[in-house]
Amino acid sequence: MHSEKKWHCEFCDYKTNQKQEWENHTKQNHTMERPFKCDQCDFAAVSEIRLKIHKVGFEDSSLIEQNAQF
């Protein structure tokens, strides 16, 4: 019962047990909806967590630039 995948993609054969994964799959692979926009570049993500992961790159870059000044 617990292993039954109840979320089915209407566009392909993708199935999952988690609604959030299903929504992210549909947005990323089929509708191209990316509501989470980066405020430092043109990047847009399907989820807030993916945007946060993207922004880590900017934080790492700024630390490198700050250290290069010394």
N, CA, C and O of each residue as an XYZ file, in Angstrom:
280
protein
N       0.819     -1.200      0.000
C       0.000      0.000      0.000
C       0.865      1.267      0.000
O       0.593      2.204     -0.750
N       1.907      1.293      0.842
C       2.749      2.484      0.918
C       3.611      2.674     -0.316
O       4.019      3.794     -0.624
N       3.892      1.590     -1.026
C       4.749      1.699     -2.194
C       3.983      2.095     -3.456
O       4.599      2.332     -4.495
N       2.676      2.169     -3.385
C       1.892      2.571     -4.553
C       2.175      4.028     -4.887
O       2.092      4.902     -4.024
N       2.507      4.277     -6.131
C       2.814      5.645     -6.558
C       1.535      6.286     -7.067
O       1.026      5.948     -8.136
N       1.026      7.226     -6.269
C      -0.290      7.779     -6.583
C      -0.261      9.048     -7.420
O      -1.305      9.491     -7.900
N       0.923      9.647     -7.607
C       1.020     10.859     -8.420
C       1.573     10.482     -9.788
O       2.723     10.057     -9.903
N       0.758     10.638    -10.820
C       1.102     10.248    -12.181
C       1.170     11.484    -13.071
O       0.272     12.326    -13.052
N       2.244     11.582    -13.848
C       2.387     12.689    -14.787
C       1.417     12.498    -15.952
O       1.287     11.397    -16.487
N       0.742     13.576    -16.336
C      -0.197     13.501    -17.444
C       0.492     13.566    -18.802
O      -0.141     13.338    -19.833
N       1.795     13.879    -18.808
C       2.538     14.032    -20.057
C       3.458     12.855    -20.379
O       3.810     12.648    -21.541
N       3.853     12.080    -19.360
C       4.767     10.957    -19.575
C       4.482      9.861    -18.547
O       3.460      9.899    -17.861
N       5.374      8.899    -18.443
C       5.164      7.751    -17.552
C       5.678      7.974    -16.127
O       5.696      7.036    -15.331
N       6.091      9.184    -15.798
C       6.638      9.467    -14.466
C       5.581      9.247    -13.394
O       4.428      9.650    -13.548
N       5.994      8.593    -12.289
C       5.116      8.359    -11.140
C       5.935      8.556     -9.866
O       7.137      8.291     -9.839
N       5.271      9.021     -8.819
C       5.945      9.230     -7.537
C       4.947      9.121     -6.396
O       3.734      9.151     -6.607
N       5.469      8.997     -5.200
C       4.644      8.975     -3.987
C       4.450     10.365     -3.396
O       3.601     10.562     -2.527
N       5.238     11.331     -3.868
C       5.224     12.651     -3.251
C       4.684     13.705     -4.203
O       5.144     13.834     -5.338
N       3.716     14.446     -3.730
C       3.073     15.471     -4.546
C       4.068     16.543     -4.995
O       4.032     16.969     -6.149
N       4.947     16.980     -4.106
C       5.910     18.037     -4.450
C       6.837     17.590     -5.565
O       7.138     18.374     -6.466
N       7.296     16.342     -5.522
C       8.151     15.822     -6.587
C       7.403     15.791     -7.913
O       7.968     16.137     -8.950
N       6.155     15.384     -7.889
C       5.314     15.353     -9.086
C       5.146     16.752     -9.671
O       5.274     16.941    -10.881
N       4.855     17.741     -8.807
C       4.700     19.123     -9.265
C       6.004     19.645     -9.872
O       5.993     20.269    -10.934
N       7.119     19.390     -9.200
C       8.416     19.847     -9.717
C       8.739     19.174    -11.048
O       9.241     19.825    -11.965
N       8.460     17.896    -11.158
C       8.693     17.175    -12.412
C       7.904     17.812    -13.554
O       8.450     18.064    -14.629
N       6.636     18.067    -13.318
C       5.775     18.629    -14.357
C       6.259     20.014    -14.776
O       6.335     20.312    -15.968
N       6.583     20.850    -13.809
C       7.060     22.204    -14.113
C       8.385     22.170    -14.867
O       8.546     22.859    -15.875
N       9.325     21.375    -14.385
C      10.661     21.361    -14.959
C      10.688     20.715    -16.342
O      11.419     21.175    -17.219
N       9.919     19.675    -16.550
C      10.032     18.894    -17.777
C       8.962     19.163    -18.825
O       9.149     18.836    -19.997
N       7.841     19.756    -18.417
C       6.742     19.863    -19.372
C       6.183     21.279    -19.530
O       6.034     21.749    -20.658
N       5.877     21.958    -18.450
C       5.253     23.281    -18.564
C       6.287     24.406    -18.580
O       5.974     25.539    -18.945
N       7.508     24.089    -18.187
C       8.608     25.058    -18.125
C       8.297     26.237    -17.203
O       8.902     27.302    -17.325
N       7.368     26.046    -16.297
C       7.033     27.075    -15.314
C       8.160     27.155    -14.290
O       8.548     26.145    -13.702
N       8.678     28.347    -14.082
C       9.745     28.569    -13.114
C       9.449     29.865    -12.351
O       9.940     30.933    -12.716
N       8.652     29.762    -11.302
C       8.199     30.958    -10.598
C       9.223     31.585     -9.650
O       9.020     32.711     -9.195
N      10.309     30.889     -9.345
C      11.290     31.412     -8.393
C      12.468     32.016     -9.164
O      13.288     31.291     -9.727
N      12.541     33.341     -9.184
C      13.525     34.078     -9.985
C      14.704     34.538     -9.130
O      14.538     34.973     -7.990
N      15.881     34.430     -9.706
C      17.089     34.914     -9.051
C      17.144     36.440     -9.182
O      16.839     36.991    -10.239
N      17.529     37.102     -8.111
C      17.622     38.564     -8.146
C      18.998     39.050     -8.622
O      19.241     40.256     -8.682
N      19.901     38.114     -8.959
C      21.243     38.496     -9.390
C      21.557     38.099    -10.833
O      22.577     38.512    -11.385
N      20.672     37.292    -11.448
C      20.886     36.890    -12.843
C      19.543     36.452    -13.440
O      18.498     36.645    -12.817
N      19.565     35.874    -14.621
C      18.336     35.473    -15.312
C      17.829     34.090    -14.922
O      16.835     33.624    -15.479
N      18.481     33.432    -13.990
C      18.087     32.084    -13.592
C      16.694     32.086    -12.960
O      16.330     33.012    -12.235
N      15.925     31.040    -13.246
C      14.621     30.831    -12.621
C      14.486     29.350    -12.299
O      14.959     28.501    -13.055
N      13.844     29.041    -11.184
C      13.752     27.662    -10.708
C      12.311     27.235    -10.500
O      11.404     28.060    -10.382
N      12.124     25.918    -10.457
C      10.783     25.375    -10.225
C      10.436     25.342     -8.742
O       9.263     25.257     -8.379
N      11.458     25.409     -7.879
C      11.187     25.364     -6.443
C      12.115     26.329     -5.705
O      13.166     26.721     -6.211
N      11.705     26.690     -4.526
C      12.495     27.617     -3.708
C      13.837     27.005     -3.324
O      14.851     27.702     -3.287
N      13.846     25.715     -3.041
C      15.098     25.065     -2.639
C      16.100     25.048     -3.792
O      17.300     25.198     -3.562
N      15.634     24.870     -5.018
C      16.548     24.901     -6.161
C      17.122     26.296     -6.367
O      18.277     26.434     -6.769
N      16.338     27.322     -6.099
C      16.842     28.688     -6.182
C      17.893     28.927     -5.100
O      18.914     29.563     -5.362
N      17.656     28.429     -3.898
C      18.633     28.594     -2.814
C      19.945     27.908     -3.155
O      21.017     28.451     -2.887
N      19.872     26.719     -3.745
C      21.086     26.008     -4.152
C      21.834     26.823     -5.202
O      23.059     26.934     -5.148
N      21.108     27.387     -6.146
C      21.711     28.236     -7.175
C      22.432     29.423     -6.543
O      23.546     29.755     -6.947
N      21.814     30.055     -5.570
C      22.387     31.263     -4.960
C      23.643     30.978     -4.146
O      24.431     31.890     -3.895
N      23.842     29.740     -3.734
C      25.065     29.388     -3.014
C      26.277     29.715     -3.880
O      27.319     30.116     -3.363
N      26.147     29.548     -5.183
C      27.234     29.890     -6.100
C      27.616     31.353     -6.014
O      28.801     31.676     -6.088
N      26.655     32.247     -5.860
C      26.944     33.671     -5.727
C      27.637     33.958     -4.401
O      28.559     34.771     -4.339
N      27.196     33.292     -3.351
C      27.808     33.496     -2.038
C      29.259     33.036     -2.058
O      30.134     33.714     -1.519
N      29.522     31.884     -2.680
C      30.896     31.387     -2.774
C      31.753     32.345     -3.584
O      32.903     32.594     -3.222
N      31.221     32.888     -4.670
C      31.968     33.820     -5.513
C      32.328     35.087     -4.755
O      33.448     35.586     -4.871
N      31.393     35.606     -3.987
C      31.666     36.849     -3.257
C      32.718     36.622     -2.178
O      33.512     37.519     -1.897
N      32.736     35.446     -1.574
C      33.771     35.151     -0.578
C      35.141     35.082     -1.240
O      36.126     35.556     -0.674
N      35.212     34.503     -2.422
C      36.476     34.419     -3.148
C      36.957     35.824     -3.514
O      38.136     36.139     -3.354
N      36.043     36.671     -4.007
C      36.400     38.028     -4.387
C      36.877     38.823     -3.175
O      37.850     39.572     -3.270
N      36.198     38.666     -2.030
C      36.605     39.394     -0.821
C      38.002     38.973     -0.371
O      38.815     39.818      0.004
N      38.280     37.674     -0.407
C      39.580     37.182      0.007
C      40.684     37.597     -0.967
O      41.835     37.756     -0.560
N      40.351     37.772     -2.238
C      41.335     38.161     -3.249
C      41.807     39.595     -3.038
O      42.889     39.960     -3.499
N      41.021     40.406     -2.355
C      41.388     41.795     -2.124
C      42.486     41.935     -1.090
O      43.130     42.982     -1.020
N      42.716     40.921     -0.295
C      43.707     41.014      0.782
C      45.034     40.456      0.390
O      45.968     40.464      1.192
